[in-house]
Amino acid sequence: MRIAVIPARGGSKRIPRKNIKDFCGKPMIAWSIEAALQSGCFDEVVVSTDDLEIAELARDNGAKVPFMRPQTLADDFTGTGPVVAHAIEQFKLAGQICQEVCCLYATAPFLRATDLQQGLQILRDRGSEYAFSVTSYAFPIQRAVRINADGNIEMFQPKYFTVRSQDLEHAFHDAGQFYWGTNSAWMEGKAIFAQHSSPVILPRYRVQDIDTPEDWVHAEALFKALRA
């Protein structure tokens, strides 16, 4: 079977209750649940949470919460991998084996169902361990500068100073929306940023980290503009 696992713990610090805070008319997590359901990729869309309010709201929006996440996996230091592995194990204990699993972040309102469909196809076609969302940097990373201890500017890679930007290799970063993976990849804790992973390239205008109140304001404005 295939499942989506949406991690959504209750202890968000920078934006309190971020996972269920209203975002353009819906609780934030509802957008992720909606995209997962609309994709048709999953036998189950599961929210992994330690919070009863989040669990109730997730069910109200069509997701399943067949178990509560233990507190040992709900602190500030637990990564995504162990949370997904825990969900896979819970299904195994119930007699259901998950062959392909997608970790979908609760704070990904720009995600589209077609992105998830594309990710699953890439995972299968390329025989990858993972397929996850990435987007390109807006500026060549080879031309990046730092402010040194004296307060002055210096390049990270001075050898690229005279190279035209169009001649530099394109660079990409994690879009922070979803991560398709095989059962073995998740359960063995294999690295995601590795050669056994494939990219699902998203346009930059649909990628926005939402970690601070300022990010939130910008994300809502962008979201409304895209839906206008």
C-alpha positions as CSV (number, residue, x, y, z in Angstrom):
1,M,0.0,0.0,0.0
2,R,1.0,3.6,-0.3
3,I,0.5,6.2,2.4
4,A,1.1,9.9,3.0
5,V,2.5,10.8,6.4
6,I,2.0,14.4,7.5
7,P,4.0,15.2,10.6
8,A,2.3,17.8,12.7
9,R,3.4,18.1,16.3
10,G,1.8,20.6,18.6
11,G,4.9,22.4,19.9
12,S,5.7,24.9,17.2
13,K,7.8,27.7,18.8
14,R,8.3,30.5,16.2
15,I,4.7,30.6,15.0
16,P,2.5,29.1,17.8
17,R,0.0,26.4,16.6
18,K,1.4,26.9,13.1
19,N,0.0,23.7,11.8
20,I,-3.6,24.6,12.4
21,K,-3.4,28.4,12.2
22,D,-5.8,29.9,9.6
23,F,-4.1,30.3,6.3
24,C,-6.2,32.0,3.6
25,G,-9.4,30.6,4.9
26,K,-8.4,27.1,6.0
27,P,-6.2,25.6,8.8
28,M,-2.7,25.4,7.4
29,I,-2.6,21.6,7.5
30,A,-5.9,21.3,5.6
31,W,-4.1,22.4,2.4
32,S,-1.6,19.6,2.6
33,I,-4.4,17.1,3.4
34,E,-6.4,18.3,0.4
35,A,-3.5,18.0,-2.0
36,A,-2.8,14.5,-0.8
37,L,-6.4,13.4,-1.2
38,Q,-6.8,15.0,-4.6
39,S,-3.7,13.3,-5.9
40,G,-5.2,9.9,-5.8
41,C,-1.8,8.5,-4.9
42,F,-2.6,7.1,-1.5
43,D,-4.5,4.3,0.2
44,E,-4.3,6.3,3.4
45,V,-3.5,10.0,4.2
46,V,-2.2,9.9,7.8
47,V,-1.4,12.7,10.2
48,S,1.3,11.9,12.8
49,T,0.7,14.1,15.8
50,D,1.1,14.2,19.6
51,D,-1.7,16.9,19.8
52,L,-5.4,16.0,20.3
53,E,-6.6,19.2,18.8
54,I,-4.5,18.7,15.6
55,A,-5.7,15.1,15.5
56,E,-9.4,16.2,15.6
57,L,-8.9,18.9,13.0
58,A,-7.0,16.5,10.7
59,R,-9.9,14.0,10.8
60,D,-12.4,16.8,10.1
61,N,-10.5,17.5,6.9
62,G,-10.4,14.0,5.7
63,A,-7.1,12.6,7.0
64,K,-6.8,9.5,9.3
65,V,-5.1,9.5,12.7
66,P,-4.9,5.8,13.5
67,F,-2.3,6.4,16.3
68,M,-0.8,9.2,18.3
69,R,2.8,10.0,18.1
70,P,4.8,9.2,21.3
71,Q,6.4,12.1,23.1
72,T,9.9,10.7,22.4
73,L,9.3,11.6,18.8
74,A,7.7,15.0,19.4
75,D,10.5,17.1,20.7
76,D,12.5,19.9,19.0
77,F,15.3,17.6,17.9
78,T,13.5,14.7,16.3
79,G,13.9,14.6,12.5
80,T,11.4,13.6,9.8
81,G,12.9,10.2,9.2
82,P,12.1,8.6,12.6
83,V,8.5,10.0,12.5
84,V,7.9,8.4,9.1
85,A,9.5,5.1,10.2
86,H,7.3,5.1,13.3
87,A,4.2,5.4,11.0
88,I,5.4,2.6,8.8
89,E,5.9,0.4,11.8
90,Q,2.4,1.1,13.2
91,F,0.9,0.0,9.9
92,K,3.1,-3.1,9.9
93,L,1.8,-4.0,13.4
94,A,-1.7,-3.7,12.0
95,G,-0.8,-6.2,9.3
96,Q,-0.4,-3.7,6.5
97,I,2.9,-3.2,4.5
98,C,3.7,0.2,3.0
99,Q,5.7,-0.2,-0.1
100,E,5.9,3.5,-1.0
101,V,5.6,6.3,1.6
102,C,5.4,10.1,1.1
103,C,6.3,12.5,3.9
104,L,4.2,15.6,3.2
105,Y,4.8,18.7,5.3
106,A,1.8,20.3,7.1
107,T,3.1,23.7,6.1
108,A,3.1,23.3,2.3
109,P,0.0,25.2,1.0
110,F,1.6,25.7,-2.4
111,L,1.8,22.0,-3.1
112,R,-0.3,20.7,-5.9
113,A,-1.7,17.2,-6.4
114,T,0.1,16.9,-9.7
115,D,3.4,17.4,-7.9
116,L,2.8,14.4,-5.8
117,Q,1.8,12.4,-8.9
118,Q,4.9,13.4,-10.6
119,G,7.0,12.5,-7.6
120,L,5.6,9.0,-7.5
121,Q,6.2,8.5,-11.2
122,I,9.8,9.7,-10.9
123,L,10.4,7.4,-7.9
124,R,9.2,4.4,-9.9
125,D,10.7,5.2,-13.3
126,R,14.2,5.9,-12.0
127,G,14.2,3.2,-9.4
128,S,15.2,5.8,-6.8
129,E,15.2,5.4,-3.0
130,Y,13.7,8.9,-2.7
131,A,12.1,11.5,-4.9
132,F,11.6,14.9,-3.4
133,S,10.7,18.5,-4.2
134,V,13.5,21.0,-5.1
135,T,13.7,24.4,-6.7
136,S,16.5,26.4,-8.2
137,Y,18.4,29.2,-6.5
138,A,17.5,32.6,-7.8
139,F,21.1,33.8,-7.9
140,P,24.3,31.7,-8.7
141,I,25.6,30.3,-5.5
142,Q,29.1,30.4,-6.9
143,R,28.9,34.3,-6.7
144,A,27.9,34.3,-3.0
145,V,29.7,36.7,-0.6
146,R,30.2,36.7,3.1
147,I,30.8,39.5,5.6
148,N,34.1,38.7,7.3
149,A,35.2,39.4,10.9
150,D,36.3,42.9,9.9
151,G,32.9,43.7,8.5
152,N,34.1,43.6,4.9
153,I,32.9,41.6,1.9
154,E,34.7,38.6,0.5
155,M,33.6,35.9,-1.9
156,F,33.2,32.3,-0.9
157,Q,34.6,31.3,-4.3
158,P,36.7,34.1,-5.7
159,K,37.7,32.1,-8.8
160,Y,34.2,32.7,-10.2
161,F,34.4,36.5,-10.0
162,T,34.9,36.9,-13.7
163,V,32.7,34.0,-14.9
164,R,29.5,35.1,-16.5
165,S,26.4,34.1,-14.4
166,Q,24.9,32.3,-17.4
167,D,28.0,30.1,-17.6
168,L,27.8,28.8,-14.1
169,E,26.2,25.5,-13.1
170,H,22.6,25.7,-11.9
171,A,22.1,24.9,-8.2
172,F,19.0,23.7,-6.4
173,H,17.8,23.4,-2.8
174,D,15.2,21.4,-0.9
175,A,11.7,22.9,-1.5
176,G,10.5,21.6,1.9
177,Q,7.2,20.2,0.6
178,F,7.3,16.4,0.1
179,Y,9.6,13.4,0.1
180,W,8.6,10.2,-1.6
181,G,10.5,7.2,-0.4
182,T,10.6,3.4,-0.5
183,N,9.8,1.4,2.6
184,S,13.5,0.3,3.0
185,A,14.8,3.8,2.5
186,W,12.7,5.1,5.4
187,M,13.2,2.1,7.7
188,E,16.9,2.0,7.2
189,G,17.3,5.7,7.7
190,K,19.1,6.3,4.3
191,A,20.2,9.8,3.6
192,I,17.8,11.8,1.5
193,F,20.4,14.2,0.0
194,A,22.3,11.5,-1.9
195,Q,22.8,10.0,-5.3
196,H,20.0,7.4,-4.8
197,S,17.5,10.3,-4.7
198,S,15.8,12.0,-7.7
199,P,14.5,15.6,-7.9
200,V,11.0,16.8,-8.5
201,I,11.7,20.3,-9.8
202,L,9.2,23.0,-8.7
203,P,9.1,26.6,-10.0
204,R,10.5,29.1,-7.5
205,Y,7.2,31.1,-7.3
206,R,5.5,28.1,-5.6
207,V,8.2,27.6,-3.0
208,Q,8.1,29.5,0.3
209,D,9.5,28.6,3.7
210,I,7.0,29.6,6.5
211,D,9.1,29.8,9.6
212,T,8.5,33.3,10.9
213,P,5.6,35.7,11.1
214,E,7.1,37.7,8.2
215,D,7.3,34.5,6.1
216,W,3.6,33.9,6.9
217,V,2.5,37.4,5.7
218,H,4.6,36.9,2.5
219,A,3.2,33.4,1.9
220,E,-0.4,34.5,2.2
221,A,0.1,37.4,-0.1
222,L,1.7,35.1,-2.7
223,F,-0.9,32.4,-2.3
224,K,-3.7,34.9,-2.9
225,A,-2.0,36.3,-5.9
226,L,-1.6,32.9,-7.5
227,R,-5.3,32.2,-6.9
228,A,-6.5,35.5,-8.2
